[in-house]
Amino acid sequence: MSIISQLPELKAVLTPGCQILTDHNDTKFVEYLKRWTDINLKVPGAIVLPTSESDCQKIVQWASKSSVPFVMKSGGHSEYSTIGSNGIIIDLSLYKGVEVDADSGTATLKGSILTKDVATTLAKAGYFTALGNGNTVGAIPYFLAGGASLTPSITGFGADQILSAHLITAKGELVNVTEESHPELLYGLRGAGQFFGLVTQLVIKCHPLHALGNDQGTIWAGSFVFPLSRAQEVASVMKNLMDDDRHATAGLIMILAPPPARKPCLVIATKYTGDPKHAPEAYKALYELHPLVANGASMPIQNANDAQDALGAKGDFKRFGIIGLHRFNQDAFLKTIELWEELVAECPDAINTAFNFKWDSKPAKKPDFDSAMSLHDVRYFQNNLIWHTDAKSRAKVDEYNDKSYALMRSEDTEADFVDFPPGRAGPVHRRYRGGERIARLKSLKREWDPTGVFTSELLE
Ligand SMILES: Cc1cc2nc3c(=O)[nH]c(=O)nc-3n(C[C@H](O)[C@H](O)[C@H](O)COP(=O)(O)OP(=O)(O)OC[C@H]3O[C@@H](n4cnc5c(N)ncnc54)[C@H](O)[C@@H]3O)c2cc1C
């Protein structure tokens, strides 16, 4: 039976504000189909927009009864909130919210609430939490997939903030997942949470703004620009700076050609957490290299990502290629620059691509519980932003990205390889490290989603 013929039955049980879009030429359908990346983007049989938790539950129950495959979409920043004409998208855009409970220092996130909305609401109440650097990223999927935050040494990862969740299971049941009711499922949701069900609500831990190390609730952000010809001396200074845990420095060493001039350069995009008056001292070695540009200022934490808003634009072929690393290999970094130059020479449409090395000088704070999140010992990441416009360059750009991984991993054996969870390309044991962790997650998957309604991850 076609999906279209089954939709009236679904419409009959949903509340009136919900929408079901099926006309591919309708401007609303086109708008809701847009994603951050066009990689693997498919056209679904329908886009269904619930307005409440109970609508979400009814959609999953209907899909389960009618054997209609589906995916959820919150902020639309992944390659996975897409499905072909045999399935539907449960688009949570019309169901969202964030409520702060100042007494308990917690917040409840609902549906498709975005990172920036969470940051702003928390700051108004005198709090912040372990959010990442994409204002338009869906906050719930970010927390569920691990959540590399702006403040790892103070807060840990996003997943470490999860206190409880409402989850709709493959059978369409609504489960309140707490430490008391379902400790094992909570373990899984903290880092591998996109694979067990539809999470309608998350309760997360918040931190008072003064925990940022200043009374203003600010974080310091700066950038230092160097010509590529100075890469060797910059790499040598950065090696020491990134290993100096007296200061909470963090950021990206980026190889890119920014608009409008498109002149290839190294941009070191930095953050400093603590009293902002110490930031110039923390980055003294970079200032002493006399960069082409050096600027920095402290800003309210909820505004820390605003300068990168252009990165959140939808469309084109984009991907964050992220792997965890155990060290900064200077030689490999210098060879990565040559690789980036070859890539943009061979694929000029990939000029927006940036090969980035990410660091945190201090390790992430470890929570006092075990979870699916296994990257607390990883301070370094190769964090490439792949961005091209011509579909014909797809394979070639991926090939260069893989080569850059191979360079940065050249001192590692396969057993040391670490992948960052929101990506799903490599084997699961690189994302969820340790035999016991994998066994627990696979057992959870067999218990809660044995037929792979919410992807086949952890089933193979
Ligand atoms: C510009 C940019 C910046 C980023 N910055 C960071 C960062 O700083 N730190 C970091 O850790 N990551 C970062 N990411 C990665 C991002 O956190 C993940 O890709 C995240 O999963 C995207 O969530 P989304 O809601 O925007 O995407 P979507 O594509 O809507 O959803 C992502 C996945 O989660 C599933 N999903 C959606 N809603 C739900 C739900 N309610 N319950 C269960 N599953 C659901 C979807 O089906 C899909 O598989 C960034 C990504 C981009 C593009």
The ligand as a Gaussian input file, in Angstrom:
#p B3LYP/6-31G(d) Opt

LIG

0 1
 C       27.658000      23.888000      11.766000
 C       27.733000      22.701000      12.705000
 C       28.305000      22.856000      13.951000
 C       28.383000      21.754000      14.832000
 N       28.986000      21.932000      16.031000
 C       29.099000      20.876000      16.869000
 C       29.750000      21.004000      18.122000
 O       30.262000      22.077000      18.475000
 N       29.829000      19.907000      18.928000
 C       29.276000      18.701000      18.556000
 O       29.339000      17.746000      19.331000
 N       28.659000      18.553000      17.375000
 C       28.563000      19.599000      16.531000
 N       27.948000      19.423000      15.322000
 C       27.375000      18.102000      15.009000
 C       25.911000      18.061000      15.476000
 O       25.867000      18.178000      16.892000
 C       25.264000      16.716000      15.104000
 O       25.368000      16.478000      13.736000
 C       23.803000      16.681000      15.522000
 O       23.368000      15.340000      15.517000
 C       22.930000      17.514000      14.594000
 O       21.649000      17.633000      15.131000
 P       20.482000      18.324000      14.277000
 O       19.247000      18.257000      15.072000
 O       20.906000      19.668000      13.828000
 O       20.391000      17.397000      12.985000
 P       19.266000      16.384000      12.462000
 O       19.758000      15.968000      11.127000
 O       17.916000      16.977000      12.543000
 O       19.345000      15.185000      13.485000
 C       20.537000      14.449000      13.690000
 C       20.239000      12.958000      13.918000
 O       19.483000      12.815000      15.103000
 C       18.228000      12.197000      14.821000
 N       17.233000      12.897000      15.631000
 C       16.688000      14.114000      15.408000
 N       15.840000      14.418000      16.389000
 C       15.853000      13.378000      17.244000
 C       15.166000      13.100000      18.450000
 N       14.329000      13.983000      18.970000
 N       15.384000      11.914000      19.075000
 C       16.271000      11.011000      18.564000
 N       16.948000      11.226000      17.425000
 C       16.740000      12.402000      16.777000
 C       18.006000      12.397000      13.333000
 O       17.169000      11.393000      12.785000
 C       19.424000      12.311000      12.812000
 O       19.810000      10.966000      12.693000
 C       27.871000      20.490000      14.437000
 C       27.317000      20.333000      13.169000
 C       27.250000      21.421000      12.305000
 C       26.682000      21.218000      10.949000

